[in-house]
Amino acid sequence: MSHHAKCDVIIVGGGIHGVAAAYFLAKKGLSVVLLEKEFCGRCASGVNAGGVRTLGRVLPEIPLSLASSTLWQTLDFLHGFDGAFVRTGQIKVAESEQDMQILRERRDLLAQHGFDHEKLIDRDQVRQIVPAIAEHVQGALWVSTDGFAFPYLIVQEFARQARKHGAQIHEQSPVNAIENSGNHWRVRTPEHTITGEKLLLCAGAWTAELARLCGDDTPVTPGGLMLMVTQRVPHFINPVLGATSRGLSFKQFGNGTVVIGGALECEADARQNHAELEFSRLANSARIVTDLFPFLKNVSITRAWSGIDGYAPDHTSIIGPSASVDNLYYACGFSSSGFQLGPASGQYLAELIADNAANPLHRGLLPARFSA
């Protein structure tokens, strides 16, 4: 039997962008129904490394990322529990003079656009922050306000807050039909038929498939990402660490385990909801870690896992209204880097949907950039 409901906004996708949008929309007093095909945080939002970073963002994402940084630090419900946001800073190290030149050029580029959050630091300053780093490291870019959190728990907290403000969240509710009457949307699942004025697609690797059901197109393709975790070791590092010319994202949790990721992509099949671990790439990342921290060479990897995200052609987030279909909105294409953006993405979408308050700072994220 199908249950019928009406609302102001239908959201499809229960990752961090979907639940954050549900929270901010419900807080504004709109009626919201969110549909998630599995469980909230089950896909990319739950299996990423949890980096909360402004460091290294592509230029169009920086205003949103800085806004999100403020929300990570000021939203009370993102603090005070095991797995909550921890402000540790994030550092990207230079292993050669060539790397240092890349970082100088990055600093200068940001300055030309009015940004100064990434600080260039020298060899001695790096060692003050990361005393255990290898001797060949020459400097770094440093953002003191970055950090990390446990992704799945953050998604659950946003979902809890959204429900608290009146949003309905239906898990295990895969969408099998979308109809557009011109003045409202009707979305069907095996157990629900939801009618709403506006529709927001936040479905990661599955967004393009849903867009086609809406008579639209968005160039999001599925891709896999991988992570691995070590046995527990004595504490040796506080910040999240990356490398300039080698793909790496590296952090140590409070229990002593070290999570290793960063540019660890693999083949993915979205229809089967499967991403295949590629052990040669995992081994290469492990070698980068031991180059930077030689004392870890005998530490064991205890677990590795993979997940699926949606990738945009330019590896830049797609956030905003459809260029061709009225009352249709997107938050997708985060290309394995969307977790930190979630709070501000949700807030901005709520302002856009509820108040039609477009922010010119985010025009580089609009879906319309693919409509030329």
N, C-alpha and C positions, 0 to 999 in steps of 0.2 A: 504494500500500500504506500502511495506517495504522499508525503506530508507537504502541504503548501504553505508558503510564507511570503510576505512582502517586506521590502526594506528600501532604504535610500541607496545603499551601496552594497553590491555583491563583490566579494574578494575571492579570487581563486588562487590558492597557494598559501600554505602555512609555514613558510620560512620566516626569517626575521623581518623581511620587508613587508610581508603580508600581515603578520601579527602586530608589527609596529604601526602600520597604517590603520589597522582595526582599532588599536588603542587610541590613537590621536583622533580618528574620525568619531569614535564613540564618545570620547571626552568632549567633543564639540557638540554633542547632542544628536548626531545622526544615527539612524538605525542601520546596523551592519550585520551581514551574514557572511562568514568566511567558510569556504569549502576546501578541505584538504584531502587528497586522495589516499594518503596513508595516515601518518601522525605528524603533528606539528614538529618541525625540526628534524624530520627523518632524513632529509636529503642534504643538499649542500650546506644549509644553515646549521646542521647538526654534526657534520663530519669534517669541518674545516679545522684549522689549527687554533682558531680563536684570537688571532692577532687583531688588536684594536689600533690601527696605524693610520696616521696622516702621512708618514714618511714615504716618499717615492711615488705618490699618486700622479697619474696623468693630469695635465693642467685643467681640463674641463671638470674633473672631479674634486679639485682642491676646495672650492668654496663649500660644497656639500660636506666634504670630509671634515673641514674645520668646524662647521656647524654641528656635526655629529660628535666631534670631540668634546664640545661643550656639554652636549646632552649626556654623554657617557659619564661625565664628571658631576653632573648636577641632578640627574634623575635619581631620586632617593631609592627607588626599588631596584636599581642596578647595583646596589651596594649592600654590604652587611650580611652576606651569606656565603657559604663555601661554594666557590665557583663564580663569585661575582667579579665585576671589573676590578682589576688591580693596575694601578698606575706605576709602571716600572720604567718607562722610557723605551725607545727603540733606537737602535744604532745600526748603520750600514757601514761596514769597514772597507777600507782601501788596502789592498795587498801589494800595491806597486805604485810607482810614480804615475803611470798611465791611469790607474784607478783614481789617484788623487786629482788628476786633471779632469776626469769625468765628474767628480764631485764638485770641483770648483765651478765647472760649467753649469752644473745643475743649480748650485747656489745662485750664480749670476742670472740664470734664466728665471728663477723664482723671483729674484729681486726686481727684474724688469716688469714682472706682472704684479708687484706689490706684496709678495709673500716673503716672510722672514722666519717661518717656524722651523725650518731645517737649518741647524747650526753646523758649520764646518769646524771640526776640532782636530787638534794635532795628535801626534803619537803619545805624548805624555798624558794628555787629557783622556784619550781612549783607555789607557792603562789605569787611570783613576776610576773609571767607570767599570771596566772589565779587566781586573788585574791578571786573570789567567790567560789572556789572549796571547797568541803566538808572537814571537819577536818580530816577524817580518811585516806585521801590520803597521801602516804608516800614518793613518788618520781615519776620519770617519765623518759622516753626517749623523746628527743626533737630534732627536725630538724628545724632550723630557716628559711631555704630557701623554705620550702613547703608552700602550700596555697590552693586556690580554684579559680574556675571560673564558669561561667554559661555554661554548656556543649553545649546546642543547639546553642548558639550564637558563640561559638568557632568553632563548625563544620561549621556554615555558613560562618565564616570569612576565614577558610581554603579553602572552596569551592570557595569563591569569588576570593581569591588569585590564586587558580588553574586555574580558567577561565581567569583571567588577563594574565596568562602566556601561554594561548592557549589550555588548556585542555577543552574537551567537556564533559559536565555532563548531562546525560539524566535521569530525575526523572520519576516516575510512569512507569518504564520500567522493569518489571519482566522478568528474564531469563527463557525461556522455552526449550532451546536446546543449547547444546555445542558440537561442532565437532572438532576433532583433526586430521589434515591431515598429521601430522609428522613434517611439517616445518611452520605451522601456525595454529592459532585457529580461529574458526568461532562461534560467539555467537549470538543467535537469541532471540529477544523479539517480542512482538506483532507488533511493528512498526519499528524495526531496525534489520539489519543484519550487525554485526561488525566483520571485519577480522583483526587479529593482530598477531604479532610474539610471544608475551608473554602474559600470563594471570595471574592476581593476584586476588585471592579470599579473600575478607575481609568482609564476609557476616554474621559474628556472629553466631547465633544459626542455621542458614541455610547453613553454610559452608559445612557440611558433605554431605548434599543432592546435592549440586553443585559439590563437589569432585567426587561423584559417576558418574555424567554426564561426567566427564573428564576421567573416567576409573581409578580413584584413591580412596583412603580412608583416612579420617582423623577422629580421635576419639573425635569429638566435639559433645556434647549433649546440648540440650536447658535446661535452668533453669531460674526461675523467681527471680527478686529482687524487694524489696519494700522500699519505703521512706514515710516519713510523715513530715508535716510542722505545726508549732504552730502559734497561733496568735502573733501579734507584742508585744514585751516586751522591756523595756529599755535596752540599750546596757550593756552587762556584760562580754563578752568574745571576744578576738581577734582570737586566733589560732583555727584550726580544732582540735578536741579532740577525742581520742579513749581510750578504757580501755584494760588492759592487758589480763584479764581472762574472759571478757564478751564482746560479740559482740556489738560494738558501733562506729559510726562515727557521729560527732556532730559539727555543725557550726552555727554561727549566721550571717545573712546577714545584709547589711547596713540598710535595712528597718525595722530591729528589729525582723523579723521572725527567727525561729530556725528550721533547717532541721535535721532530725534524721534518720540515717540509720546504715549500718554496719552489715554484716552477716545476713541481713534480707532476707532470701531466701524463695521462695514459689513455688508451682507447676506451670508449664508452658506448654502450648500447642503451639508449634511453627507453626503448620499448620493452627491453628485458630488465630494465633498472639495474644494470650491471656494468661495473668498470673493472677492467682487468689489471691486477698488479703487474708492474714491469720491474723485475728485480734488478736488472742492470742499472736502471735509473736510480733505484733506491740505494744501490751500492755506491753509485757515484756521489750521491748526496752525503752518504756516510763518510766517504773519503774527504769531502770538503770540510766536514766537521772535524775530522782528526788532523787535517792540515792547520786548522785554526786553534784546536785544542788537542795537542798531541797526546796528552795524558789520558784521553778517552779511547785510545786505539784498542784496548782490550775489553771495552764495555760491550755488553751484549744487547742486541736488538730483541725485544720481547714480543713486539706486535707490530703489524703494519695493516693499513686499511685503505680503502678507496671509496670515492663517492662521485657523484655526477653534478656538474654545474652547467649553466647556459653561458655560452661565449658569444660576444658581439664581434663583428668583423674587425673593429678597431680596438678591441679589448677595453672599451669604455662603456660605462653603465648607460642603460636606456631607461629614462625616467620621464614620464609626462604623458600628455594626451596623444592619442592616435592622430596621425596627419590626415586620415581619410574617413574615419568612422566616428560619428558623434558619440559622446558620453562613454568612450572606451579609453582606458588608461593603462599604462605599463610601468612595471618596475622589474627589470630583467637585464640579462646580458652582463652580469657582474664579473664574469670571466675569472672566477676563483678569488676575487678580492672584494666581495660585497659585504662581509660581516660588519665591519666597522661603520659602514654607511647606513646601516639599518635604521637607527633611531631618527636621523635627520631625513632620510628618505621617507619614512612614515609620516613625519611631521609635515614635510613639504607637500606630499601627496594629499594629506588632509586639508591643508590650506588651499591647494589647487582645486580639489574636488568640492569642498564645502563652500569656499569663498571666491573661487575663480581667481586666486591670488598668485599669478605666475611670477616667478622670480627671475629677472634677467641674468642673474649670476649663474643660473643652471641651464641656460639655453644650449650649451654644448652637449647636454645629455638628452635632448629631446629626440623622440623617434623620428621627427621630420627630417633629421639629417640624412636619413637613408632614402628619402623620397625624391631626390633630384632626378 
